[in-house]
């Protein structure tokens, strides 16, 4: 009876370990584990026309990026630091190899909070459209009215 009890206890312990190893990674783990490289970027602009109609134009911003920009990568760290690296080639030899910034999540982890380049807003909220172990897709509304939206896709490497 004692052996049966120990065998059942061991089986329970092993299955508990197995469940833990299958746990979904947190959003922080998904974001901070790989390095990320931009692999697509579009800008969608909606222009109001007279009479209430509008036109929508989609620009492929990635197609206009030079090779020295396409090899850049981003590394988000657990300590909330964010490294932007020039990659193997720099557009200007005098540019530093890397720069740093900060990041955070909003309370429900649906947005990345990053420093804004436009004043008076100090923090930009960037929508997380997709975050998996291989893909990070972000969307930002440049206009504040959903008429000029940039969507960027990063791929892990």
Biotite code that builds the C-alpha atoms (Angstrom):
import biotite.structure as struc

atoms = struc.array([
    struc.Atom([0.000, 0.000, 0.000], chain_id="A", res_id=1, res_name="UNK", atom_name="CA", element="C"),
    struc.Atom([2.844, 2.365, 0.854], chain_id="A", res_id=2, res_name="UNK", atom_name="CA", element="C"),
    struc.Atom([4.477, 1.703, -2.545], chain_id="A", res_id=3, res_name="UNK", atom_name="CA", element="C"),
    struc.Atom([1.189, 2.413, -4.329], chain_id="A", res_id=4, res_name="UNK", atom_name="CA", element="C"),
    struc.Atom([0.843, 5.693, -2.424], chain_id="A", res_id=5, res_name="UNK", atom_name="CA", element="C"),
    struc.Atom([4.417, 6.744, -3.339], chain_id="A", res_id=6, res_name="UNK", atom_name="CA", element="C"),
    struc.Atom([3.837, 5.775, -6.969], chain_id="A", res_id=7, res_name="UNK", atom_name="CA", element="C"),
    struc.Atom([0.650, 7.888, -7.104], chain_id="A", res_id=8, res_name="UNK", atom_name="CA", element="C"),
    struc.Atom([2.474, 10.785, -5.426], chain_id="A", res_id=9, res_name="UNK", atom_name="CA", element="C"),
    struc.Atom([5.329, 10.570, -7.938], chain_id="A", res_id=10, res_name="UNK", atom_name="CA", element="C"),
    struc.Atom([2.887, 10.480, -10.873], chain_id="A", res_id=11, res_name="UNK", atom_name="CA", element="C"),
    struc.Atom([1.080, 13.537, -9.521], chain_id="A", res_id=12, res_name="UNK", atom_name="CA", element="C"),
    struc.Atom([4.348, 15.406, -9.046], chain_id="A", res_id=13, res_name="UNK", atom_name="CA", element="C"),
    struc.Atom([5.502, 14.573, -12.592], chain_id="A", res_id=14, res_name="UNK", atom_name="CA", element="C"),
    struc.Atom([2.206, 15.634, -14.132], chain_id="A", res_id=15, res_name="UNK", atom_name="CA", element="C"),
    struc.Atom([2.329, 18.892, -12.163], chain_id="A", res_id=16, res_name="UNK", atom_name="CA", element="C"),
    struc.Atom([5.771, 19.628, -13.583], chain_id="A", res_id=17, res_name="UNK", atom_name="CA", element="C"),
    struc.Atom([4.532, 18.839, -17.064], chain_id="A", res_id=18, res_name="UNK", atom_name="CA", element="C"),
    struc.Atom([1.668, 21.342, -16.715], chain_id="A", res_id=19, res_name="UNK", atom_name="CA", element="C"),
    struc.Atom([4.082, 24.077, -15.619], chain_id="A", res_id=20, res_name="UNK", atom_name="CA", element="C"),
    struc.Atom([6.298, 23.509, -18.665], chain_id="A", res_id=21, res_name="UNK", atom_name="CA", element="C"),
    struc.Atom([3.262, 23.957, -20.923], chain_id="A", res_id=22, res_name="UNK", atom_name="CA", element="C"),
    struc.Atom([2.315, 27.277, -19.331], chain_id="A", res_id=23, res_name="UNK", atom_name="CA", element="C"),
    struc.Atom([1.855, 30.123, -21.782], chain_id="A", res_id=24, res_name="UNK", atom_name="CA", element="C"),
    struc.Atom([4.698, 32.645, -21.680], chain_id="A", res_id=25, res_name="UNK", atom_name="CA", element="C"),
    struc.Atom([3.813, 36.049, -20.313], chain_id="A", res_id=26, res_name="UNK", atom_name="CA", element="C"),
    struc.Atom([3.655, 39.069, -22.608], chain_id="A", res_id=27, res_name="UNK", atom_name="CA", element="C"),
    struc.Atom([6.862, 40.303, -21.003], chain_id="A", res_id=28, res_name="UNK", atom_name="CA", element="C"),
    struc.Atom([8.578, 37.005, -21.846], chain_id="A", res_id=29, res_name="UNK", atom_name="CA", element="C"),
    struc.Atom([7.264, 37.100, -25.413], chain_id="A", res_id=30, res_name="UNK", atom_name="CA", element="C"),
    struc.Atom([8.485, 40.668, -25.900], chain_id="A", res_id=31, res_name="UNK", atom_name="CA", element="C"),
    struc.Atom([11.854, 40.388, -24.173], chain_id="A", res_id=32, res_name="UNK", atom_name="CA", element="C"),
    struc.Atom([13.120, 36.966, -25.250], chain_id="A", res_id=33, res_name="UNK", atom_name="CA", element="C"),
    struc.Atom([14.035, 37.591, -28.918], chain_id="A", res_id=34, res_name="UNK", atom_name="CA", element="C"),
    struc.Atom([15.539, 40.437, -30.864], chain_id="A", res_id=35, res_name="UNK", atom_name="CA", element="C"),
    struc.Atom([13.069, 42.022, -33.295], chain_id="A", res_id=36, res_name="UNK", atom_name="CA", element="C"),
    struc.Atom([13.586, 43.244, -36.852], chain_id="A", res_id=37, res_name="UNK", atom_name="CA", element="C"),
    struc.Atom([11.050, 45.227, -38.900], chain_id="A", res_id=38, res_name="UNK", atom_name="CA", element="C"),
    struc.Atom([9.793, 43.108, -41.800], chain_id="A", res_id=39, res_name="UNK", atom_name="CA", element="C"),
    struc.Atom([6.766, 45.162, -42.902], chain_id="A", res_id=40, res_name="UNK", atom_name="CA", element="C"),
    struc.Atom([5.409, 48.657, -42.356], chain_id="A", res_id=41, res_name="UNK", atom_name="CA", element="C"),
    struc.Atom([2.406, 50.379, -43.865], chain_id="A", res_id=42, res_name="UNK", atom_name="CA", element="C"),
    struc.Atom([0.804, 53.765, -43.421], chain_id="A", res_id=43, res_name="UNK", atom_name="CA", element="C"),
    struc.Atom([-2.923, 54.115, -44.073], chain_id="A", res_id=44, res_name="UNK", atom_name="CA", element="C"),
    struc.Atom([-4.188, 57.640, -44.705], chain_id="A", res_id=45, res_name="UNK", atom_name="CA", element="C"),
    struc.Atom([-7.878, 58.487, -44.942], chain_id="A", res_id=46, res_name="UNK", atom_name="CA", element="C"),
    struc.Atom([-8.675, 61.778, -46.619], chain_id="A", res_id=47, res_name="UNK", atom_name="CA", element="C"),
    struc.Atom([-12.111, 63.357, -46.252], chain_id="A", res_id=48, res_name="UNK", atom_name="CA", element="C"),
    struc.Atom([-13.603, 64.515, -49.514], chain_id="A", res_id=49, res_name="UNK", atom_name="CA", element="C"),
    struc.Atom([-16.316, 67.074, -50.115], chain_id="A", res_id=50, res_name="UNK", atom_name="CA", element="C"),
    struc.Atom([-19.739, 65.509, -49.844], chain_id="A", res_id=51, res_name="UNK", atom_name="CA", element="C"),
    struc.Atom([-18.784, 63.375, -46.841], chain_id="A", res_id=52, res_name="UNK", atom_name="CA", element="C"),
    struc.Atom([-17.002, 60.563, -48.676], chain_id="A", res_id=53, res_name="UNK", atom_name="CA", element="C"),
    struc.Atom([-13.363, 59.715, -48.114], chain_id="A", res_id=54, res_name="UNK", atom_name="CA", element="C"),
    struc.Atom([-10.495, 58.035, -49.887], chain_id="A", res_id=55, res_name="UNK", atom_name="CA", element="C"),
    struc.Atom([-8.032, 55.660, -48.280], chain_id="A", res_id=56, res_name="UNK", atom_name="CA", element="C"),
    struc.Atom([-4.434, 55.385, -49.421], chain_id="A", res_id=57, res_name="UNK", atom_name="CA", element="C"),
    struc.Atom([-2.051, 52.718, -48.153], chain_id="A", res_id=58, res_name="UNK", atom_name="CA", element="C"),
    struc.Atom([1.673, 53.413, -48.415], chain_id="A", res_id=59, res_name="UNK", atom_name="CA", element="C"),
    struc.Atom([4.243, 50.615, -48.156], chain_id="A", res_id=60, res_name="UNK", atom_name="CA", element="C"),
    struc.Atom([6.793, 52.327, -45.933], chain_id="A", res_id=61, res_name="UNK", atom_name="CA", element="C"),
    struc.Atom([8.936, 49.187, -45.724], chain_id="A", res_id=62, res_name="UNK", atom_name="CA", element="C"),
    struc.Atom([9.509, 49.243, -49.495], chain_id="A", res_id=63, res_name="UNK", atom_name="CA", element="C"),
    struc.Atom([11.089, 52.678, -49.102], chain_id="A", res_id=64, res_name="UNK", atom_name="CA", element="C"),
    struc.Atom([13.483, 51.595, -46.352], chain_id="A", res_id=65, res_name="UNK", atom_name="CA", element="C"),
    struc.Atom([17.109, 51.235, -47.376], chain_id="A", res_id=66, res_name="UNK", atom_name="CA", element="C"),
    struc.Atom([19.108, 48.092, -46.571], chain_id="A", res_id=67, res_name="UNK", atom_name="CA", element="C"),
    struc.Atom([20.982, 49.940, -43.819], chain_id="A", res_id=68, res_name="UNK", atom_name="CA", element="C"),
    struc.Atom([17.638, 50.566, -42.077], chain_id="A", res_id=69, res_name="UNK", atom_name="CA", element="C"),
    struc.Atom([16.160, 47.126, -42.751], chain_id="A", res_id=70, res_name="UNK", atom_name="CA", element="C"),
    struc.Atom([18.973, 45.399, -40.849], chain_id="A", res_id=71, res_name="UNK", atom_name="CA", element="C"),
    struc.Atom([18.362, 47.436, -37.670], chain_id="A", res_id=72, res_name="UNK", atom_name="CA", element="C"),
    struc.Atom([16.948, 45.546, -34.713], chain_id="A", res_id=73, res_name="UNK", atom_name="CA", element="C"),
    struc.Atom([15.181, 46.203, -31.429], chain_id="A", res_id=74, res_name="UNK", atom_name="CA", element="C"),
    struc.Atom([15.752, 44.446, -28.121], chain_id="A", res_id=75, res_name="UNK", atom_name="CA", element="C"),
    struc.Atom([13.247, 44.933, -25.305], chain_id="A", res_id=76, res_name="UNK", atom_name="CA", element="C"),
    struc.Atom([14.714, 44.002, -21.922], chain_id="A", res_id=77, res_name="UNK", atom_name="CA", element="C"),
    struc.Atom([13.030, 42.795, -18.737], chain_id="A", res_id=78, res_name="UNK", atom_name="CA", element="C"),
    struc.Atom([14.301, 45.892, -16.880], chain_id="A", res_id=79, res_name="UNK", atom_name="CA", element="C"),
    struc.Atom([12.095, 47.992, -19.248], chain_id="A", res_id=80, res_name="UNK", atom_name="CA", element="C"),
    struc.Atom([15.054, 49.263, -21.265], chain_id="A", res_id=81, res_name="UNK", atom_name="CA", element="C"),
    struc.Atom([14.816, 49.203, -25.041], chain_id="A", res_id=82, res_name="UNK", atom_name="CA", element="C"),
    struc.Atom([17.877, 48.982, -27.288], chain_id="A", res_id=83, res_name="UNK", atom_name="CA", element="C"),
    struc.Atom([17.718, 50.061, -30.926], chain_id="A", res_id=84, res_name="UNK", atom_name="CA", element="C"),
    struc.Atom([20.762, 48.743, -32.812], chain_id="A", res_id=85, res_name="UNK", atom_name="CA", element="C"),
    struc.Atom([22.001, 49.747, -36.269], chain_id="A", res_id=86, res_name="UNK", atom_name="CA", element="C"),
    struc.Atom([22.654, 46.120, -37.197], chain_id="A", res_id=87, res_name="UNK", atom_name="CA", element="C"),
    struc.Atom([25.451, 45.079, -39.529], chain_id="A", res_id=88, res_name="UNK", atom_name="CA", element="C"),
    struc.Atom([25.371, 48.208, -41.674], chain_id="A", res_id=89, res_name="UNK", atom_name="CA", element="C"),
    struc.Atom([24.977, 51.841, -40.690], chain_id="A", res_id=90, res_name="UNK", atom_name="CA", element="C"),
    struc.Atom([23.475, 54.448, -42.982], chain_id="A", res_id=91, res_name="UNK", atom_name="CA", element="C"),
    struc.Atom([26.038, 56.955, -41.696], chain_id="A", res_id=92, res_name="UNK", atom_name="CA", element="C"),
    struc.Atom([29.369, 55.728, -40.384], chain_id="A", res_id=93, res_name="UNK", atom_name="CA", element="C"),
    struc.Atom([29.309, 58.465, -37.719], chain_id="A", res_id=94, res_name="UNK", atom_name="CA", element="C"),
    struc.Atom([26.027, 57.201, -36.211], chain_id="A", res_id=95, res_name="UNK", atom_name="CA", element="C"),
    struc.Atom([26.358, 55.358, -32.900], chain_id="A", res_id=96, res_name="UNK", atom_name="CA", element="C"),
    struc.Atom([25.927, 51.580, -33.149], chain_id="A", res_id=97, res_name="UNK", atom_name="CA", element="C"),
    struc.Atom([22.996, 51.632, -30.746], chain_id="A", res_id=98, res_name="UNK", atom_name="CA", element="C"),
    struc.Atom([20.738, 53.855, -28.708], chain_id="A", res_id=99, res_name="UNK", atom_name="CA", element="C"),
    struc.Atom([18.488, 53.174, -25.784], chain_id="A", res_id=100, res_name="UNK", atom_name="CA", element="C"),
    struc.Atom([15.099, 54.159, -24.528], chain_id="A", res_id=101, res_name="UNK", atom_name="CA", element="C"),
    struc.Atom([12.454, 52.757, -22.201], chain_id="A", res_id=102, res_name="UNK", atom_name="CA", element="C"),
    struc.Atom([9.207, 50.842, -22.576], chain_id="A", res_id=103, res_name="UNK", atom_name="CA", element="C"),
    struc.Atom([6.324, 49.635, -20.443], chain_id="A", res_id=104, res_name="UNK", atom_name="CA", element="C"),
    struc.Atom([2.898, 48.065, -20.823], chain_id="A", res_id=105, res_name="UNK", atom_name="CA", element="C"),
    struc.Atom([-0.381, 49.785, -20.002], chain_id="A", res_id=106, res_name="UNK", atom_name="CA", element="C"),
    struc.Atom([-2.414, 48.172, -17.202], chain_id="A", res_id=107, res_name="UNK", atom_name="CA", element="C"),
    struc.Atom([-4.044, 45.480, -19.368], chain_id="A", res_id=108, res_name="UNK", atom_name="CA", element="C"),
    struc.Atom([-0.938, 44.899, -21.522], chain_id="A", res_id=109, res_name="UNK", atom_name="CA", element="C"),
    struc.Atom([-2.673, 45.826, -24.789], chain_id="A", res_id=110, res_name="UNK", atom_name="CA", element="C"),
    struc.Atom([-0.415, 48.814, -25.460], chain_id="A", res_id=111, res_name="UNK", atom_name="CA", element="C"),
    struc.Atom([3.280, 49.580, -25.322], chain_id="A", res_id=112, res_name="UNK", atom_name="CA", element="C"),
    struc.Atom([4.081, 52.853, -23.599], chain_id="A", res_id=113, res_name="UNK", atom_name="CA", element="C"),
    struc.Atom([7.154, 54.469, -25.130], chain_id="A", res_id=114, res_name="UNK", atom_name="CA", element="C"),
    struc.Atom([8.625, 57.973, -25.016], chain_id="A", res_id=115, res_name="UNK", atom_name="CA", element="C"),
    struc.Atom([6.984, 60.255, -27.542], chain_id="A", res_id=116, res_name="UNK", atom_name="CA", element="C"),
    struc.Atom([8.937, 62.386, -29.971], chain_id="A", res_id=117, res_name="UNK", atom_name="CA", element="C"),
    struc.Atom([6.118, 64.918, -30.213], chain_id="A", res_id=118, res_name="UNK", atom_name="CA", element="C"),
    struc.Atom([5.527, 67.426, -27.456], chain_id="A", res_id=119, res_name="UNK", atom_name="CA", element="C"),
    struc.Atom([3.564, 68.103, -25.281], chain_id="A", res_id=120, res_name="UNK", atom_name="CA", element="C"),
    struc.Atom([2.763, 64.390, -25.005], chain_id="A", res_id=121, res_name="UNK", atom_name="CA", element="C"),
    struc.Atom([5.578, 62.622, -23.182], chain_id="A", res_id=122, res_name="UNK", atom_name="CA", element="C"),
    struc.Atom([4.399, 59.027, -23.606], chain_id="A", res_id=123, res_name="UNK", atom_name="CA", element="C"),
    struc.Atom([3.034, 57.440, -26.755], chain_id="A", res_id=124, res_name="UNK", atom_name="CA", element="C"),
    struc.Atom([0.603, 54.553, -26.513], chain_id="A", res_id=125, res_name="UNK", atom_name="CA", element="C"),
    struc.Atom([1.196, 52.007, -29.269], chain_id="A", res_id=126, res_name="UNK", atom_name="CA", element="C"),
    struc.Atom([-1.451, 49.323, -29.824], chain_id="A", res_id=127, res_name="UNK", atom_name="CA", element="C"),
    struc.Atom([-0.212, 45.738, -29.671], chain_id="A", res_id=128, res_name="UNK", atom_name="CA", element="C"),
    struc.Atom([-2.079, 44.053, -32.525], chain_id="A", res_id=129, res_name="UNK", atom_name="CA", element="C"),
    struc.Atom([-0.194, 40.755, -32.228], chain_id="A", res_id=130, res_name="UNK", atom_name="CA", element="C"),
    struc.Atom([2.487, 39.420, -29.895], chain_id="A", res_id=131, res_name="UNK", atom_name="CA", element="C"),
    struc.Atom([3.708, 35.849, -30.295], chain_id="A", res_id=132, res_name="UNK", atom_name="CA", element="C"),
    struc.Atom([7.115, 34.225, -29.972], chain_id="A", res_id=133, res_name="UNK", atom_name="CA", element="C"),
    struc.Atom([7.802, 35.039, -33.636], chain_id="A", res_id=134, res_name="UNK", atom_name="CA", element="C"),
    struc.Atom([5.729, 38.141, -34.488], chain_id="A", res_id=135, res_name="UNK", atom_name="CA", element="C"),
    struc.Atom([5.231, 41.563, -32.964], chain_id="A", res_id=136, res_name="UNK", atom_name="CA", element="C"),
    struc.Atom([2.728, 43.769, -34.774], chain_id="A", res_id=137, res_name="UNK", atom_name="CA", element="C"),
    struc.Atom([2.189, 47.325, -33.542], chain_id="A", res_id=138, res_name="UNK", atom_name="CA", element="C"),
    struc.Atom([-0.233, 50.046, -34.638], chain_id="A", res_id=139, res_name="UNK", atom_name="CA", element="C"),
    struc.Atom([-0.016, 53.750, -33.881], chain_id="A", res_id=140, res_name="UNK", atom_name="CA", element="C"),
    struc.Atom([-2.518, 56.454, -34.767], chain_id="A", res_id=141, res_name="UNK", atom_name="CA", element="C"),
    struc.Atom([-0.385, 59.417, -35.816], chain_id="A", res_id=142, res_name="UNK", atom_name="CA", element="C"),
    struc.Atom([-3.329, 61.767, -36.192], chain_id="A", res_id=143, res_name="UNK", atom_name="CA", element="C"),
    struc.Atom([-5.301, 60.974, -33.071], chain_id="A", res_id=144, res_name="UNK", atom_name="CA", element="C"),
    struc.Atom([-8.385, 60.703, -35.299], chain_id="A", res_id=145, res_name="UNK", atom_name="CA", element="C"),
    struc.Atom([-7.684, 57.336, -36.948], chain_id="A", res_id=146, res_name="UNK", atom_name="CA", element="C"),
    struc.Atom([-7.019, 59.012, -40.303], chain_id="A", res_id=147, res_name="UNK", atom_name="CA", element="C"),
    struc.Atom([-3.261, 58.384, -40.358], chain_id="A", res_id=148, res_name="UNK", atom_name="CA", element="C"),
    struc.Atom([-2.291, 54.990, -38.962], chain_id="A", res_id=149, res_name="UNK", atom_name="CA", element="C"),
    struc.Atom([1.067, 53.209, -39.145], chain_id="A", res_id=150, res_name="UNK", atom_name="CA", element="C"),
    struc.Atom([1.256, 49.455, -38.655], chain_id="A", res_id=151, res_name="UNK", atom_name="CA", element="C"),
    struc.Atom([4.665, 47.854, -38.169], chain_id="A", res_id=152, res_name="UNK", atom_name="CA", element="C"),
    struc.Atom([5.410, 44.139, -38.172], chain_id="A", res_id=153, res_name="UNK", atom_name="CA", element="C"),
    struc.Atom([8.547, 42.843, -36.458], chain_id="A", res_id=154, res_name="UNK", atom_name="CA", element="C"),
    struc.Atom([9.877, 39.309, -36.804], chain_id="A", res_id=155, res_name="UNK", atom_name="CA", element="C"),
    struc.Atom([11.888, 37.593, -34.084], chain_id="A", res_id=156, res_name="UNK", atom_name="CA", element="C"),
    struc.Atom([15.390, 36.336, -34.814], chain_id="A", res_id=157, res_name="UNK", atom_name="CA", element="C"),
])
